Amino acid sequence: MPRAKFIAGNWKMYTTLEQARQLAQRVAQGVDSVLAQKVRVAVCPPFPWLLPVAEVLRGSAVALGAQDCHYEREGAYTGQVSPYMLREAGCQYVIIGHSERRHGLGESDEFLNKKLHGALRAGLHVIFCIGELLTEREANQTEQVLQRQLLGGLAGLTAEQLQQVTIAYEPVWAIGTGRVATEEQAEHAHAFVRRTIAELFGSNAAENVLIQYGGSVKPENAAGLLKQPDVDGCLVGGASLNAEAFLAILRTCL
């Protein structure tokens, strides 16, 4: 049985409150019953807009996600947001390990693993990001980097818990640069990730895990990426800020 497609929009630190509401409304209105049967859809606004966007999305086929979380349920962690708070705000998903946090904020595999476990305890579905730097790709280290990030990030998980995790392969050199991995490069990386998952959790888990591609995804390149056998969806950045572009990416799944 073919795996479902899953497209998520990461709005990053963009949108005003009104822009967020309008964007969510346009996306929700554009995901009709036919599209909803073919593809799972989520949008991940900035923290302050989660509640108003949740209200806009209520009753629609579009799920709400957050862009990060802390690993504890509560505590003296000024400026942090608990995964349980996200659930109460209406989130079903949370992004963990995005390269802008790994490399921009120095979050380690061990730290991200704690976040992953914390999010799963709260009942959230995790979009777990992995990916190599340009220097690592040029040094032919892509597979070593992905393996390290998977081993460290997924440590301590069971095959059952993995059912609540989507892997997002995002080559760092393609995020926000306008560059995109070729269809062959994306498929090669995704196939390697699936083989690694099989070694860690078994062939059944590997067959069922969803692996998204992220990195300058646009309507013009989405169809080619999504036709690859191991590419199960996309984590969309800049294009998700435009409802028409995001919906066009979704429609390539039809």
VENLINDA-V734125 format. One record per residue. N is the residue number from 1. RES is the residue in one small letter. PHI is phi as a letter, one per 30 degrees, with the letter a starting at -180 (999 if undefined). OMEGA is omega in whole degrees, -180 to 180 (none if undefined). D_FIRST is the distance of its C-alpha to the first C-alpha in Angstrom with 2 decimals. Layout:
n = <N:N>
res = <RES:RES>
phi = <PHI:PHI>
omega = <OMEGA:OMEGA>
d_first = <D_FIRST:D_FIRST>
This chain:
n = <1:2:3:4:5:6:7:8:9:10:11:12:13:14:15:16:17:18:19:20:21:22:23:24:25:26:27:28:29:30:31:32:33:34:35:36:37:38:39:40:41:42:43:44:45:46:47:48:49:50:51:52:53:54:55:56:57:58:59:60:61:62:63:64:65:66:67:68:69:70:71:72:73:74:75:76:77:78:79:80:81:82:83:84:85:86:87:88:89:90:91:92:93:94:95:96:97:98:99:100:101:102:103:104:105:106:107:108:109:110:111:112:113:114:115:116:117:118:119:120:121:122:123:124:125:126:127:128:129:130:131:132:133:134:135:136:137:138:139:140:141:142:143:144:145:146:147:148:149:150:151:152:153:154:155:156:157:158:159:160:161:162:163:164:165:166:167:168:169:170:171:172:173:174:175:176:177:178:179:180:181:182:183:184:185:186:187:188:189:190:191:192:193:194:195:196:197:198:199:200:201:202:203:204:205:206:207:208:209:210:211:212:213:214:215:216:217:218:219:220:221:222:223:224:225:226:227:228:229:230:231:232:233:234:235:236:237:238:239:240:241:242:243:244:245:246:247:248:249:250:251:252:253:254>
res = <m:p:r:a:k:f:i:a:g:n:w:k:m:y:t:t:l:e:q:a:r:q:l:a:q:r:v:a:q:g:v:d:s:v:l:a:q:k:v:r:v:a:v:c:p:p:f:p:w:l:l:p:v:a:e:v:l:r:g:s:a:v:a:l:g:a:q:d:c:h:y:e:r:e:g:a:y:t:g:q:v:s:p:y:m:l:r:e:a:g:c:q:y:v:i:i:g:h:s:e:r:r:h:g:l:g:e:s:d:e:f:l:n:k:k:l:h:g:a:l:r:a:g:l:h:v:i:f:c:i:g:e:l:l:t:e:r:e:a:n:q:t:e:q:v:l:q:r:q:l:l:g:g:l:a:g:l:t:a:e:q:l:q:q:v:t:i:a:y:e:p:v:w:a:i:g:t:g:r:v:a:t:e:e:q:a:e:h:a:h:a:f:v:r:r:t:i:a:e:l:f:g:s:n:a:a:e:n:v:l:i:q:y:g:g:s:v:k:p:e:n:a:a:g:l:l:k:q:p:d:v:d:g:c:l:v:g:g:a:s:l:n:a:e:a:f:l:a:i:l:r:t:c:l>
phi = <999:d:d:d:d:b:c:b:c:c:d:h:c:b:i:d:e:d:d:d:d:d:d:d:d:d:d:d:d:d:c:d:d:d:d:d:d:c:b:d:b:b:b:b:d:d:e:d:c:d:d:d:d:e:d:d:d:e:i:c:c:c:d:c:b:c:c:a:a:d:c:c:d:a:l:d:b:e:i:c:b:d:d:d:d:d:e:d:d:j:d:c:b:b:d:b:i:e:e:d:c:d:c:d:c:i:d:d:e:d:d:d:d:d:d:e:d:d:d:d:e:d:i:d:c:c:c:c:c:b:l:c:d:d:d:d:d:d:c:h:c:e:d:d:d:d:d:d:d:d:d:d:d:c:e:i:d:c:d:d:d:d:d:c:b:c:c:c:d:b:d:e:d:c:d:i:c:i:d:b:d:d:e:d:d:d:d:e:d:d:d:d:e:d:d:d:d:d:d:d:b:j:d:d:d:d:d:c:d:d:b:d:c:b:k:h:d:b:e:d:c:d:d:d:d:d:d:d:d:c:c:c:l:b:c:c:c:e:d:d:d:c:e:d:d:d:d:d:d:e:d:d:d:d>
omega = <-178:178:177:173:-179:179:178:178:177:-176:179:-178:179:178:165:179:-179:177:180:179:-178:180:179:-179:-179:179:-179:180:-177:179:-179:-175:179:-180:-179:178:-175:-172:173:-174:174:172:-175:180:171:-177:-175:-175:-177:-178:178:178:177:179:179:-175:-176:179:180:178:-178:-179:180:176:175:-174:-179:172:171:-179:-178:178:178:178:-179:-179:-174:177:-178:-179:-179:175:177:174:179:178:-179:178:178:-179:170:-175:170:175:177:174:178:-175:179:174:177:-172:179:-176:173:-179:-175:176:-179:-180:180:177:177:177:-179:179:179:180:179:177:-179:179:178:170:-174:166:-173:-173:174:178:-175:173:178:180:179:177:-179:178:-180:-178:-175:-176:178:-180:-179:179:179:-179:178:180:-179:-175:-177:-178:177:179:172:177:178:178:-179:178:179:-177:169:176:176:176:-180:175:-172:-178:-180:-175:177:-177:-174:176:178:175:175:178:-180:178:180:-179:179:-179:-179:179:178:178:-179:177:180:176:178:179:-176:-170:-180:-174:-179:178:-179:-179:-174:-178:177:179:179:169:175:179:179:176:-180:177:-177:-178:-175:-176:-180:178:-174:178:178:-172:-178:177:-172:-179:-178:167:-168:178:-174:-178:180:178:177:-174:-178:179:-180:179:177:176:179:-175:175:179:-179:none>
d_first = <0.00:3.82:6.52:9.19:12.45:15.55:19.05:22.12:25.75:28.34:31.72:33.68:37.41:37.64:38.43:41.27:40.67:41.02:38.79:36.07:36.36:36.35:33.39:31.30:32.44:31.60:28.06:27.51:29.00:26.87:23.48:23.36:21.02:19.04:18.61:17.92:14.83:13.41:14.76:16.17:19.87:22.68:26.24:28.49:32.18:35.21:36.25:39.12:36.94:34.22:35.98:36.94:33.52:31.94:34.30:33.32:29.57:30.11:28.14:26.07:22.39:23.51:23.62:26.59:26.69:29.66:30.51:31.76:33.09:35.47:34.46:37.02:37.00:40.52:43.62:46.26:43.97:45.65:43.44:40.15:37.50:35.90:32.18:33.41:35.38:32.29:30.50:33.64:33.74:30.34:28.10:24.54:24.12:26.49:26.64:28.06:29.35:29.69:31.90:34.61:34.98:34.51:37.02:38.98:39.57:39.24:36.53:35.76:32.64:34.36:35.14:31.64:30.31:32.71:31.46:27.82:28.83:31.03:28.39:25.96:28.90:29.47:25.97:24.97:21.70:22.79:22.18:23.65:25.16:26.06:27.73:30.71:34.07:35.38:37.86:35.17:33.11:36.33:37.14:33.81:32.99:29.62:27.68:30.43:30.44:26.71:26.85:29.89:28.46:25.30:27.46:30.00:27.93:25.38:28.10:28.24:24.73:22.68:18.99:18.91:20.83:18.59:15.95:18.62:19.03:17.79:19.36:21.19:22.58:25.80:28.28:31.55:33.30:31.05:31.42:33.88:35.37:33.95:32.62:28.91:27.09:26.32:22.77:23.33:24.81:22.02:19.32:21.63:22.11:18.49:17.63:20.69:19.71:16.36:18.46:20.99:18.65:17.61:21.35:22.12:19.48:17.54:14.50:12.15:13.70:13.49:9.79:9.45:12.71:13.18:15.86:17.97:20.70:24.14:27.45:29.12:26.01:27.29:26.21:27.51:25.28:22.14:20.39:21.03:19.81:16.57:15.65:15.74:12.59:13.49:14.97:13.05:16.11:19.87:22.75:25.37:29.08:31.83:29.85:28.70:32.39:32.44:30.54:30.36:29.04:26.42:25.26:25.24:22.85:20.54:20.80:19.57:16.03:16.59>
